[in-house]
Amino acid sequence: MATTLAAQLAPSLACSYDSPLPSASAKHPKVTLPFANSPVRKVSLARGFHVWKRFGVLDKQASSSLCSRITAVAADAVSQETQSADASEDTPAGERHTYQAEVSKLLDIIVHSLYSHTEVFLRELVSNSSDALDKLRFLSVTDPSLLENDPELAIKIRADKDQGILVIQDSGIGMTKEDLISSLGTIAQSGTANFLKALKENKETLGGDSGLIGRFGVGFYSAFLVAEKVVVTSKHPKSDKQYVWEAEANNNAFIIREETDPDYRLERGTAVILYIKEDAADYLDPSKIQDLVKTYSQFISFPIYVGREKPTAEKASTEERAEVEKAKKTYSYELVNDVKPIWLRSPKEITKEEYHSFYKTTYNERLDPMAYTHFNTEGEVEFKSLLYIPGMAPFSSDKASSELKNIKLYVKRVFISDDFHGELFPRYLSFIKGVVDSNDLPLNVSRELLQESRIVNLMKKRLTKKTFDLFDSIAKRKDKEDYKRFWRNYGKFIKLGISDDKDNQKRLASFLRYYSSKHQEEMTSLNDYVENMKEGQEAIYYFSSESVKSARNAPFMEKLVERGYEVLFLTEPMDEVSVNALKSFKGKDFVDISKEDFDLGDDEELDQLEDEFGPLCDWMKDKLGERISKVEVSRRLSTSPCALISGKHGWSANMERIMRAQNLGDTPGLREYMASTRILEINPKHRIIQYLDDARLAGKSGTGEIVDLLYETALMSSGFVPEDPAGFGYRIYDLMASMVGTKREDFGRGEQPQSNQPSQPYSDSAMDPEMDMYTSYDEYVGTGQYPGFAEYQASGEPPQVEYYDPNQPPQDMAQPSSSPPIEPEVM
């Protein structure tokens, strides 16, 4: 393949492909290039030698040396070609010049690769106009005569839809014929960069630093993104003539001529005329132009006017025709960048009303901001910033990401970007609005991206720190309602930051607020919780639930409330996630009171109860099977008979509810696995558990149904969703039926068939199953736990034992009714 390549290049190199090619050890021979018949382009030869190098034909040093000689020869050839063209094509239409670089390839890169949005052409051209005005302003310090003809420094933009022309005109320094050739004829040569170099070399004469924008020398060529032809007409204040530079997008040459069109005669400055492509015709709309100027060049220090057509008719006569009507267009100009960049002023000079007015105007807001901060940062990276907390959070929670383009980066007051994907500002702080402006940032050539990640990280840290300081200032205000309003709007963003930003978790934790068992009306902070902890308390206790009401009535709270411990109530979806990510605060671990690893230190008493009720726990586990992982004596219950506890690494009831609601959160098999880690805790001091243990030992029937009912009731009271709600409801109905002495299936029926069985004595256990615990009726009556006990206390007479028909509801125990029986209601 190397041989074939050499054969193709042999005619141009005046050597045979059989000639020995240079190697890593051989000194490269002198090569002569015949340009007489066909000029050779530098880039084509360079590409050929790069191919040679790739196949190992040339080493790095030899290739570099050879390409250097080729570059020199090619440059001479291009210069000769230019001179020849100038000599032969110097016509009244203008002088034809060839670009001093491979313009066709470079323009192709600019149009198709360098810029991500075509609309940035207006930003680049307006920035060039601003630089021209800035240059004039600096030079006029030593030479006031430069401003004599036109003292106004401004930029004007107008469009002609009929002709498809867009004009960007400024009253800046202008360019001579030589300036047009050297600045616009050489791509990647920046006139602004050269001016800045001269400025630094002669600071005292020119008056110090400047705000010039241009740097890379390619911004002008972004005009070809939307234009098929570009004409630049310019007049320098020291020149008597006005010259025109003209070029087309698909041509590697440009024309220089003297301006003859009276419509484009200038007192001073430059006008860039773009012949807009058909697919870019929307850039001829004045409203579109105004929007782009406000987006990219709102804070340029010179006034920018956008013109709108005002067509008028006037009569004009010619030698060929009589009077004809000719439409001549005039324009009315409107100032677009009337908002000034107040962040460039000293904060001491700006009033609160000015800050609020700037915020409302810039971001089209109606509400005043909650707070703002204005600061300058110096050091390795220098920038000025003005940040606001909006008066209200975004309506959609989906916008809690960096899709909210609220932080705008400016370089020398020119808008660069607001799309950083969390690189310049954390995603969870995307609700913050503001501007960041720097005079010197490492941008790429298109001025759309920051190039050095180290600088970006430094800016991000400082912006984040200043934002936290702003939160602190709200929390320390005397009016506590201010922070309440802030938390209602932006609390979820702070919780998101706890999960996303590991480096700033401790700082963010100080902003968290929760309801608790001791603060059910007003929220409390983690700092206050830790300060008010009881002596000997080693952890921060929390419980997640749907609401404060359901949390305070949860069975897990019983023993903690008895001992006076405060429990945080996590009632928002993000609460449990953020606490799990935080893990601890000021040396105190977070402990979920609804999970297996909760412990209050009652080991001695617990060991005794486990020995006594261990067999009951094993028996209940056999009854419940795989629905739970185990049954154990509770360390947190005092009044409830039982509760369902999550495993150490399982979901809490609230987390399970949240995961069920997620579109992709209910992974097949995961919910079943989490359910299998649950633990049923029993309270051995509760009479239901004691009765169940006695019934188990006595071998009574119906104990399995009681275990099922206890389990499903514990599911409900612990916040879980019953696996079979309908079955749970039927068991409740059965219990109610036994209390009224009938069967569930008999509810709501009419005439019932008479039973052939003899009447049976009424058993109080039909009303209260716990009566079977006692050895005699008198002992049961003495407990006061049976139906009708209140009537017995009032009358002093024990209830009477009656006989009843099992197909009929029983009468009241304490006071038998003499009225006829009530017919069942037909459903």
LOMI-998297 format. One record per residue (C-alpha): residue number from 0; x, y, z. Coordinates in steps of 0.001 Angstrom, whole numbers, plus 500000, padded with zeros to 6 digits. Example, Ala and Ser with C-alpha at 12.3 -4.5 7.8 and 13.67 -1.06 7.14 Angstrom:
> 0:512300:495500:507800;
> 1:513670:498940:507140;
***
This chain:
> 0:500000:500000:500000;
> 1:502935:502311:500718;
> 2:504287:501533:497234;
> 3:500966:502460:495641;
> 4:500847:505726:497571;
> 5:504374:506615:496513;
> 6:503438:505901:492908;
> 7:500500:508285:493119;
> 8:502594:511067:494607;
> 9:505667:510443:492392;
> 10:504762:513010:489690;
> 11:504367:515772:492258;
> 12:507507:514802:494142;
> 13:509599:514450:490951;
> 14:510905:511080:492096;
> 15:510110:507452:491312;
> 16:508230:505265:493767;
> 17:511132:502835:493431;
> 18:513476:505393:494943;
> 19:514464:504569:498509;
> 20:512155:506232:501038;
> 21:513607:507795:504198;
> 22:513851:505567:507238;
> 23:514281:506157:510942;
> 24:518064:506077:510632;
> 25:518545:507815:507272;
> 26:518771:511537:506887;
> 27:515924:512830:504786;
> 28:517082:514012:501325;
> 29:516201:517388:499881;
> 30:512932:517287:497949;
> 31:512022:519749:495206;
> 32:508393:520290:494198;
> 33:507414:521380:490670;
> 34:504635:523975:491020;
> 35:504912:525385:487525;
> 36:502039:523502:485955;
> 37:499808:522596:488913;
> 38:500124:524357:492293;
> 39:500192:521898:495141;
> 40:498134:522581:498243;
> 41:499828:522277:501590;
> 42:497051:520329:503186;
> 43:496970:517690:500433;
> 44:500697:516995:500729;
> 45:500527:517026:504507;
> 46:497732:514468:504336;
> 47:499865:512266:502052;
> 48:502846:512391:504365;
> 49:500638:511585:507364;
> 50:499540:508472:505493;
> 51:503160:507600:504847;
> 52:503914:508050:508501;
> 53:500981:505826:509495;
> 54:502382:502967:507411;
> 55:505809:503358:508982;
> 56:507441:504799:505867;
> 57:508473:508057:507577;
> 58:509586:508513:511147;
> 59:508364:511449:513223;
> 60:511442:513628:512809;
> 61:511799:513059:509068;
> 62:508081:513614:508486;
> 63:508118:516860:510482;
> 64:511156:518164:508618;
> 65:509746:517254:505222;
> 66:506354:518794:505965;
> 67:508034:522009:507101;
> 68:509847:522357:503786;
> 69:506657:521515:501883;
> 70:504759:524146:503891;
> 71:507267:526807:502963;
> 72:507224:525900:499276;
> 73:503403:525650:499232;
> 74:503094:529065:500863;
> 75:505331:530552:498180;
> 76:503202:528920:495500;
> 77:499969:530263:496969;
> 78:501511:533707:497214;
> 79:502611:533492:493582;
> 80:499149:532359:492576;
> 81:497603:535272:494460;
> 82:499887:537778:492781;
> 83:499154:536229:489387;
> 84:495456:536384:490011;
> 85:495740:539980:491140;
> 86:497647:540899:488008;
> 87:495279:539170:485630;
> 88:491966:539763:487303;
> 89:492288:543351:488537;
> 90:489036:544503:486984;
> 91:486716:547387:487824;
> 92:484628:544881:489783;
> 93:487455:544544:492343;
> 94:490638:542777:493225;
> 95:490481:539028:493607;
> 96:492460:537512:496487;
> 97:492939:533930:497593;
> 98:492733:532960:501232;
> 99:496056:532320:502901;
> 100:494838:529031:504349;
> 101:492921:526028:503045;
> 102:489648:527882:503423;
> 103:487381:525322:501774;
> 104:488233:522707:504404;
> 105:488245:525111:507318;
> 106:484946:526695:506366;
> 107:483485:523225:506071;
> 108:484612:522529:509643;
> 109:483152:525810:510863;
> 110:479801:525258:509170;
> 111:479368:521591:510056;
> 112:481419:520877:513184;
> 113:482605:523873:515166;
> 114:479276:525316:516282;
> 115:476399:523318:517711;
> 116:473725:525955:516923;
> 117:473450:528142:513843;
> 118:472012:531003:515887;
> 119:475412:531745:517452;
> 120:476430:533579:514267;
> 121:474627:536666:515577;
> 122:476456:536432:518914;
> 123:479816:536292:517107;
> 124:479094:539185:514760;
> 125:477689:541386:517530;
> 126:480749:540554:519640;
> 127:482997:541635:516753;
> 128:481052:544906:516532;
> 129:481441:545400:520266;
> 130:485193:544879:519949;
> 131:485364:547465:517169;
> 132:483536:549973:519355;
> 133:485782:549150:522291;
> 134:488889:549670:520192;
> 135:487612:553061:519050;
> 136:486820:554062:522622;
> 137:490335:553207:523785;
> 138:492075:554848:520841;
> 139:489961:557989:521206;
> 140:491524:558574:524615;
> 141:494741:559647:522911;
> 142:493137:560780:519629;
> 143:489716:562435:520194;
> 144:489486:563302:516508;
> 145:488442:559703:515816;
> 146:484971:560497:517188;
> 147:484432:563813:515393;
> 148:482269:562569:512529;
> 149:479953:560411:514663;
> 150:480240:560498:518461;
> 151:477607:557773:518945;
> 152:478932:554287:519735;
> 153:476192:551796:518889;
> 154:475240:548637:516990;
> 155:472269:548520:514611;
> 156:470686:545410:513081;
> 157:468085:545397:510326;
> 158:466644:542834:507923;
> 159:465169:543051:504429;
> 160:462920:540048:503895;
> 161:462255:540864:500224;
> 162:465944:540775:499335;
> 163:466859:538184:501953;
> 164:469480:540445:503529;
> 165:470503:540869:507170;
> 166:472738:543831:508080;
> 167:474768:544198:511295;
> 168:476242:547706:511424;
> 169:478460:549386:514016;
> 170:480103:552798:514404;
> 171:483374:551332:515599;
> 172:486951:551781:514448;
> 173:486374:550395:510946;
> 174:488964:548796:508677;
> 175:491232:549931:505902;
> 176:491835:547976:502719;
> 177:494908:546367:504271;
> 178:492926:545474:507408;
> 179:490276:543720:505337;
> 180:492871:541651:503518;
> 181:494917:540749:506589;
> 182:492093:540214:509088;
> 183:489348:538661:506947;
> 184:491605:537078:504381;
> 185:493472:535031:506949;
> 186:491346:532590:508911;
> 187:492272:532102:512572;
> 188:494044:535450:512796;
> 189:492340:537609:515392;
> 190:492539:541357:515018;
> 191:491325:541675:518579;
> 192:494107:539416:519823;
> 193:496662:541591:518052;
> 194:495101:544726:519527;
> 195:495220:543246:523031;
> 196:498878:542401:522538;
> 197:499598:545997:521623;
> 198:497504:547172:524529;
> 199:499549:545159:527009;
> 200:502779:546464:525512;
> 201:501627:550073:525863;
> 202:499223:550112:528808;
> 203:499984:553636:529987;
> 204:499398:555144:526571;
> 205:496147:553329:525822;
> 206:494655:553598:529254;
> 207:494661:550209:530977;
> 208:492627:547018:530652;
> 209:489771:546460:528211;
> 210:486709:544317:527789;
> 211:487474:543083:524294;
> 212:485801:539812:523428;
> 213:487346:538333:520275;
> 214:490198:535890:520596;
> 215:490365:533099:518046;
> 216:489737:534852:514727;
> 217:487104:532393:513487;
> 218:483958:533996:514897;
> 219:483394:536100:511779;
> 220:483212:533005:509588;
> 221:480215:531704:511568;
> 222:478265:534019:509245;
> 223:478496:531257:506640;
> 224:476327:529084:508899;
> 225:473309:531016:507627;
> 226:474590:533028:504648;
> 227:475522:531926:501143;
> 228:477298:535227:500561;
> 229:478869:537730:502962;
> 230:479728:541344:502164;
> 231:481673:543552:504593;
> 232:481818:547273:503924;
> 233:484040:549300:506246;
> 234:485520:552784:506659;
> 235:488354:553721:508942;
> 236:488141:557237:510421;
> 237:491648:558013:509114;
> 238:490836:556888:505580;
> 239:489031:558839:502881;
> 240:487830:555735:501103;
> 241:485434:552979:502077;
> 242:486246:549437:500992;
> 243:484239:546247:500537;
> 244:485222:542668:501275;
> 245:483029:540097:499507;
> 246:483058:536297:499553;
> 247:480842:533300:498950;
> 248:480605:530194:501111;
> 249:481818:527698:498517;
> 250:484695:529732:497122;
> 251:488314:529882:498209;
> 252:488786:533499:497132;
> 253:487425:536904:498097;
> 254:487125:540276:496360;
> 255:488256:543679:497626;
> 256:486728:546767:495976;
> 257:485857:550321:496763;
> 258:482327:551001:498008;
> 259:480084:552629:495396;
> 260:476582:551904:496739;
> 261:475223:555074:498407;
> 262:472892:553003:500564;
> 263:475906:551591:502409;
> 264:478021:554735:502718;
> 265:479325:555084:506281;
> 266:480757:557968:508252;
> 267:482792:555451:510210;
> 268:482580:551801:511180;
> 269:481598:548509:509572;
> 270:478483:546920:508124;
> 271:478264:543155:507617;
> 272:475663:542222:504970;
> 273:474512:538602:504983;
> 274:472652:537086:502034;
> 275:470634:534580:504019;
> 276:470135:531002:502863;
> 277:466598:529841:502141;
> 278:466587:527386:505036;
> 279:467636:530172:507439;
> 280:464974:532690:506459;
> 281:463579:532833:509990;
> 282:466627:534929:510968;
> 283:465100:537767:508925;
> 284:462282:538115:511466;
> 285:462896:541165:513729;
> 286:461281:539386:516684;
> 287:463630:536436:516245;
> 288:466583:538807:516077;
> 289:465486:540580:519245;
> 290:465190:537285:521096;
> 291:468691:536217:520029;
> 292:470185:539553:521024;
> 293:468528:539333:524442;
> 294:469782:535786:524853;
> 295:473399:536237:523815;
> 296:474220:539949:523875;
> 297:471841:541420:526424;
> 298:474647:542812:528555;
> 299:476993:544166:525869;
> 300:478175:547549:527137;
> 301:477136:549353:523928;
> 302:473503:549934:522882;
> 303:472085:547469:520357;
> 304:469157:548559:518179;
> 305:466981:546277:516065;
> 306:465133:547897:513162;
> 307:461644:547192:511891;
> 308:460543:548146:508370;
> 309:458342:551174:507790;
> 310:457520:551043:504036;
> 311:456777:554412:502371;
> 312:456102:555279:498735;
> 313:457849:558040:496785;
> 314:457922:558912:493110;
> 315:461128:558799:491097;
> 316:461759:559539:487360;
> 317:464305:558011:485014;
> 318:465358:558608:481402;
> 319:464001:555222:480301;
> 320:460623:555528:481959;
> 321:458248:558104:483087;
> 322:457240:558426:486664;
> 323:457183:555065:488445;
> 324:456434:554038:491935;
> 325:459402:552731:493828;
> 326:459262:551379:497352;
> 327:462044:552651:499591;
> 328:462325:551042:502988;
> 329:462945:552962:506160;
> 330:463392:551533:509639;
> 331:462370:552404:513146;
> 332:464943:551207:515661;
> 333:464226:549857:519125;
> 334:466793:549507:521911;
> 335:467050:545840:522859;
> 336:469707:545601:525573;
> 337:468230:548115:527994;
> 338:468954:545921:531058;
> 339:472358:546723:532466;
> 340:474673:544120:534034;
> 341:474347:545223:537639;
> 342:476691:542468:538831;
> 343:479564:544564:537472;
> 344:478763:547297:539995;
> 345:479707:547300:543651;
> 346:477058:545674:545891;
> 347:477169:548746:548132;
> 348:475863:550882:545281;
> 349:472850:548703:544462;
> 350:469537:548872:546300;
> 351:467237:545975:547102;
> 352:464711:547332:544619;
> 353:467328:547294:541851;
> 354:468236:543689:542601;
> 355:464564:542676:542496;
> 356:463911:544645:539306;
> 357:466876:543019:537555;
> 358:465658:539567:538631;
> 359:462097:540110:537406;
> 360:463200:541620:534100;
> 361:465903:539074:533318;
> 362:463919:535964:534241;
> 363:460421:537217:533439;
> 364:459240:536652:537013;
> 365:456408:538292:538913;
> 366:457302:537309:542474;
> 367:460205:538859:544331;
> 368:463073:536458:545051;
> 369:463304:534928:548518;
> 370:466946:535919:548787;
> 371:469949:536877:546680;
> 372:473721:537088:546990;
> 373:476159:539234:544998;
> 374:479870:538450:545257;
> 375:483247:538568:543547;
> 376:485685:535659:543626;
> 377:489412:536172:543222;
> 378:492366:533814:543128;
> 379:493160:531093:540659;
> 380:489871:531748:538916;
> 381:488199:535144:539016;
> 382:484549:535792:538327;
> 383:481575:537848:539462;
> 384:478241:536304:540251;
> 385:474708:537227:541236;
> 386:472512:534366:542509;
> 387:468806:534346:543390;
> 388:466448:531977:545193;
> 389:463114:532275:543314;
> 390:459986:533166:545212;
> 391:458360:529857:544271;
> 392:459600:526404:543244;
> 393:459062:525063:539692;
> 394:455615:523579:539177;
> 395:456847:520277:537801;
> 396:459012:518101:540035;
> 397:460484:516614:536855;
> 398:462359:519873:536417;
> 399:464495:519184:539473;
> 400:467361:518372:537174;
> 401:469748:520484:535184;
> 402:467096:520785:532471;
> 403:466337:524051:534249;
> 404:468860:526308:532536;
> 405:468863:528975:535206;
> 406:472603:529644:535604;
> 407:473907:531663:532674;
> 408:477640:531855:532013;
> 409:478967:535061:530484;
> 410:482467:535905:529380;
> 411:482960:539670:529195;
> 412:479192:540110:529251;
> 413:478628:537821:526246;
> 414:476411:534821:526879;
> 415:478280:531548:526475;
> 416:476020:528768:527733;
> 417:473417:527703:530260;
> 418:473609:523980:529530;
> 419:476234:522438:531818;
> 420:474606:519130:532855;
> 421:475554:519693:536486;
> 422:479200:520533:535733;
> 423:479120:524196:536765;
> 424:476328:523937:539347;
> 425:475026:520853:541199;
> 426:471866:519315:539787;
> 427:470002:519541:543079;
> 428:470561:523326:543100;
> 429:469093:523733:539634;
> 430:466329:525925:541051;
> 431:468874:528681:541759;
> 432:468848:531447:539151;
> 433:471699:533775:538399;
> 434:474616:534862:536281;
> 435:478318:534072:536348;
> 436:480609:536447:534485;
> 437:484356:536180:533992;
> 438:486874:538056:531899;
> 439:489116:535086:531291;
> 440:487878:531516:531120;
> 441:489353:528595:529146;
> 442:486759:528282:526378;
> 443:486960:526186:523247;
> 444:487181:527867:519860;
> 445:483406:528028:519415;
> 446:483114:529671:522847;
> 447:480429:527184:523829;
> 448:482313:524931:526277;
> 449:484682:525298:529192;
> 450:487804:523342:528378;
> 451:489647:522922:531694;
> 452:487762:520711:534144;
> 453:489923:521924:537030;
> 454:488706:525498:536567;
> 455:485122:524274:536298;
> 456:485447:522343:539566;
> 457:486833:525384:541365;
> 458:483952:527532:540141;
> 459:481447:524853:541122;
> 460:482803:524613:544680;
> 461:482725:528355:545212;
> 462:479262:528802:543742;
> 463:477935:525941:545886;
> 464:479481:527363:549049;
> 465:477956:530784:548403;
> 466:474564:529163:547828;
> 467:474777:527355:551184;
> 468:475639:530668:552843;
> 469:472486:532065:551298;
> 470:470427:529231:552827;
> 471:472011:529938:556195;
> 472:471062:533587:556001;
> 473:467398:532643:555550;
> 474:467495:530162:558452;
> 475:468963:532799:560791;
> 476:466362:535450:560073;
> 477:464183:536586:562928;
> 478:461048:535867:560941;
> 479:460910:532054:561050;
> 480:458185:532026:558436;
> 481:460809:532833:555802;
> 482:462609:529521:556289;
> 483:459312:527644:556507;
> 484:458396:529016:553089;
> 485:461849:528133:551760;
> 486:461550:524565:553084;
> 487:458069:524063:551656;
> 488:459333:525043:548221;
> 489:462840:523624:548137;
> 490:463084:520997:550875;
> 491:462942:518154:548343;
> 492:465942:519617:546513;
> 493:467991:519653:549725;
> 494:467091:516001:550361;
> 495:468114:515152:546817;
> 496:471449:516809:547502;
> 497:471988:514601:550558;
> 498:471854:511590:548232;
> 499:473798:513094:545327;
> 500:476486:515235:546931;
> 501:478595:513167:549317;
> 502:481132:515961:549802;
> 503:478546:518421:551144;
> 504:476303:516069:553130;
> 505:477203:517517:556532;
> 506:476509:521067:555397;
> 507:473248:520089:553751;
> 508:472133:518113:556821;
> 509:471952:521321:558848;
> 510:469179:522555:556516;
> 511:466932:519482:556978;
> 512:463631:519836:558842;
> 513:461271:517115:560144;
> 514:458178:516689:562260;
> 515:458673:514556:565367;
> 516:456844:513019:568311;
> 517:457550:516204:570287;
> 518:457094:518625:567376;
> 519:453917:517553:565611;
> 520:452886:521081:564579;
> 521:456241:522791:563961;
> 522:459230:521156:562290;
> 523:462534:520692:564073;
> 524:466104:520578:562809;
> 525:468676:517860:563399;
> 526:470750:520305:565412;
> 527:467846:520903:567788;
> 528:467107:517178:568002;
> 529:470664:516339:569039;
> 530:470760:519172:571582;
> 531:467511:517940:573195;
> 532:468427:514234:573304;
> 533:467936:512487:576645;
> 534:470984:511588:578640;
> 535:472307:508221:577577;
> 536:470518:508272:574197;
> 537:472965:506938:571637;
> 538:471013:507225:568374;
> 539:468623:509407:566401;
> 540:465337:507522:566173;
> 541:463053:507919:563174;
> 542:459962:506342:561658;
> 543:458719:506825:558094;
> 544:455016:506999:557395;
> 545:452454:508678:555162;
> 546:451487:511354:557681;
> 547:452174:512651:561148;
> 548:448881:511181:562381;
> 549:449653:507653:561206;
> 550:453195:507909:562554;
> 551:452260:508970:566068;
> 552:449731:506095:566366;
> 553:452109:503418:565099;
> 554:452745:500516:567524;
> 555:456531:501010:567203;
> 556:456220:504281:569103;
> 557:454800:502845:572339;
> 558:457856:502084:574456;
> 559:459850:505068:573118;
> 560:457069:507482:574050;
> 561:456835:505922:577515;
> 562:460512:506618:578084;
> 563:460382:510151:576720;
> 564:462513:509633:573608;
> 565:461884:511888:570611;
> 566:461233:510185:567273;
> 567:461539:511946:563921;
> 568:458592:511456:561566;
> 569:459652:510996:557928;
> 570:456516:511753:555952;
> 571:457893:512712:552521;
> 572:458992:510208:549822;
> 573:462575:511531:549789;
> 574:462984:511521:553596;
> 575:463934:507890:554099;
> 576:466258:507873:551086;
> 577:468141:510946:552302;
> 578:468437:509646:555886;
> 579:469779:506317:554653;
> 580:472361:508195:552583;
> 581:473292:510465:555506;
> 582:473624:507544:558002;
> 583:474696:509752:560944;
> 584:474705:513312:562207;
> 585:477187:514717:564711;
> 586:478307:511238:565687;
> 587:474777:509891:566227;
> 588:473576:507089:563953;
> 589:470092:507113:562478;
> 590:468007:504133:563640;
> 591:464689:503086:562110;
> 592:462429:502007:564976;
> 593:460440:499772:562627;
> 594:463409:497574:561706;
> 595:465024:494531:563214;
> 596:468206:496187:564542;
> 597:466359:498564:566891;
> 598:467353:497950:570531;
> 599:466643:499805:573767;
> 600:468990:497698:575908;
> 601:466396:495650:577909;
> 602:468370:492473:577416;
> 603:467866:490867:580821;
> 604:464084:491161:580866;
> 605:463902:490202:577206;
> 606:465887:487011:577785;
> 607:463416:485870:580434;
> 608:460406:486506:578185;
> 609:462054:484747:575259;
> 610:462598:481645:577378;
> 611:458964:481651:578483;
> 612:457328:482413:575123;
> 613:459879:480849:572791;
> 614:457660:477790:572124;
> 615:454732:480057:571245;
> 616:456948:481952:568778;
> 617:458004:478720:567086;
> 618:454412:477504:566932;
> 619:453181:480752:565381;
> 620:456000:480623:562812;
> 621:454812:477149:561793;
> 622:451285:478463:561358;
> 623:452347:481463:559240;
> 624:454879:479595:557131;
> 625:456873:481552:554551;
> 626:454935:484754:555022;
> 627:457474:485855:557640;
> 628:461059:485013:558479;
> 629:460469:484446:562206;
> 630:458409:485323:565286;
> 631:460098:486832:568340;
> 632:459357:488651:571566;
> 633:459102:492392:571014;
> 634:461481:494974:572441;
> 635:459374:497973:571420;
> 636:455687:497132:572194;
> 637:453877:497963:575418;
> 638:450122:498140:574619;
> 639:449698:496449:571208;
> 640:449596:492633:570993;
> 641:451931:492415:567986;
> 642:453607:494319:565161;
> 643:455293:493437:561892;
> 644:458948:494469:561723;
> 645:461065:494900:558601;
> 646:464303:493000:558269;
> 647:467583:494816:558813;
> 648:468110:495251:555089;
> 649:464473:495055:554000;
> 650:462014:497736:552993;
> 651:460087:499621:555594;
> 652:456327:499791:555106;
> 653:456591:503328:553763;
> 654:459397:502432:551355;
> 655:457392:499462:550080;
> 656:454472:501781:549396;
> 657:456747:504154:547486;
> 658:458306:501356:545456;
> 659:454886:500000:544528;
> 660:454037:503402:543071;
> 661:457147:503509:540861;
> 662:456783:502513:537230;
> 663:460062:500605:537258;
> 664:460449:500089:541003;
> 665:458382:496916:541319;
> 666:461039:494462:540141;
> 667:459627:490949:539761;
> 668:460460:488846:542804;
> 669:461981:491731:544770;
> 670:458803:492576:546663;
> 671:458279:488937:547577;
> 672:461833:488703:548848;
> 673:461446:491844:550962;
> 674:458209:490472:552420;
> 675:459929:487239:553385;
> 676:462368:489182:555592;
> 677:459623:490544:557849;
> 678:459505:489595:561513;
> 679:456360:489255:563632;
> 680:457019:490630:567103;
> 681:454605:489727:569911;
> 682:453963:491445:573212;
> 683:453925:488644:575829;
> 684:452298:490956:578387;
> 685:449186:491441:576292;
> 686:446186:489275:577262;
> 687:445523:488171:573660;
> 688:449004:486681:573401;
> 689:448639:485097:576829;
> 690:445279:483603:575862;
> 691:446749:482324:572586;
> 692:449562:480617:574475;
> 693:447080:478981:576866;
> 694:444842:477898:573974;
> 695:447848:476398:572227;
> 696:448769:474408:575323;
> 697:445133:473291:575791;
> 698:444847:472227:572164;
> 699:441770:474332:571521;
> 700:440414:474675:568025;
> 701:440325:477965:566154;
> 702:443809:479075:567243;
> 703:445064:479039:563640;
> 704:442396:481527:562636;
> 705:443423:483776:565534;
> 706:447063:483683:564382;
> 707:446015:484625:560841;
> 708:443914:487466:562155;
> 709:446749:488723:564374;
> 710:449175:488642:561456;
> 711:446883:490536:559095;
> 712:445985:493068:561761;
> 713:449697:493600:562408;
> 714:450173:494171:558673;
> 715:447632:496959:558759;
> 716:448767:498621:561977;
> 717:452415:498491:560888;
> 718:451660:500250:557611;
> 719:451855:497306:555195;
> 720:449221:496348:552642;
> 721:447318:493078:553358;
> 722:448016:490332:550866;
> 723:444308:489382:550732;
> 724:442153:492368:551734;
> 725:438885:490575:550973;
> 726:439849:487537:553059;
> 727:440899:489841:555890;
> 728:437507:491553:555714;
> 729:435652:488207:555888;
> 730:437572:487245:559018;
> 731:436570:490526:560619;
> 732:432960:489830:559676;
> 733:433203:486381:561234;
> 734:434469:487903:564441;
> 735:431606:490392:564456;
> 736:429156:487598:563734;
> 737:430402:485588:566703;
> 738:429933:488642:568907;
> 739:426265:488916:567913;
> 740:425675:485180:568010;
> 741:425159:484440:564306;
> 742:427088:483490:561242;
> 743:428504:485777:558578;
> 744:426692:483967:555784;
> 745:423366:484614:557545;
> 746:423771:488394:557448;
> 747:421044:490149:555495;
> 748:418879:487092:554788;
> 749:415119:486722:555298;
> 750:413352:483671:556732;
> 751:415797:481063:557927;
> 752:415031:477326:558104;
> 753:414404:475972:561583;
> 754:417163:473854:562978;
> 755:416443:470267:564086;
> 756:419099:470577:566823;
> 757:417873:471217:570377;
> 758:418394:474618:571895;
> 759:421777:475041:573559;
> 760:422611:477119:576609;
> 761:424008:480546:575773;
> 762:427758:480666:576013;
> 763:429417:483933:576837;
> 764:432373:482841:574772;
> 765:430183:483506:571754;
> 766:430355:487146:572719;
> 767:433879:487114:574037;
> 768:436244:484274:573070;
> 769:438531:485186:575963;
> 770:435954:483826:578478;
> 771:437397:480353:577856;
> 772:440539:481481:579658;
> 773:438775:481418:583014;
> 774:437910:478352:585120;
> 775:434436:479503:586133;
> 776:431746:481895:585161;
> 777:432082:483802:588449;
> 778:435803:484309:587827;
> 779:435006:485597:584358;
> 780:432382:487997:585753;
> 781:434868:489245:588314;
> 782:437253:490410:585599;
> 783:434769:492847:584181;
> 784:435740:491918:580603;
> 785:432396:490529:579411;
> 786:429626:492311:577497;
> 787:427103:494028:579785;
> 788:429616:494653:582598;
> 789:428637:498348:582768;
> 790:424996:497427:583374;
> 791:426066:494957:586029;
> 792:427981:497691:587873;
> 793:424929:499943:587778;
> 794:422386:497344:588990;
> 795:424579:495168:591161;
> 796:422999:492036:589673;
> 797:424981:489555:587562;
> 798:423802:488913:584018;
> 799:421388:486060:583510;
> 800:422184:482906:581573;
> 801:419738:482426:578747;
> 802:419028:479792:576173;
> 803:418938:480842:572565;
> 804:418090:479520:569179;
> 805:421311:479465:567084;
> 806:419337:480699:564080;
> 807:418167:483822:565895;
> 808:420273:486761:567202;
> 809:420566:486781:571041;
> 810:418945:489315:573322;
> 811:420878:491690:575562;
> 812:422631:489804:578388;
> 813:422175:492204:581238;
> 814:418601:493338:580558;
> 815:416603:490736:578581;
> 816:414110:492442:576365;
> 817:410408:491490:576612;
> 818:409671:492964:573192;
> 819:409107:490601:570241;
> 820:412211:489598:568351;
> 821:413378:491887:565521;
> 822:413119:490417:562070;
> 823:416440:490400:560187;
> 824:416709:493065:557503;
> 825:416627:491746:553969;
> 826:419636:493095:552049;
***
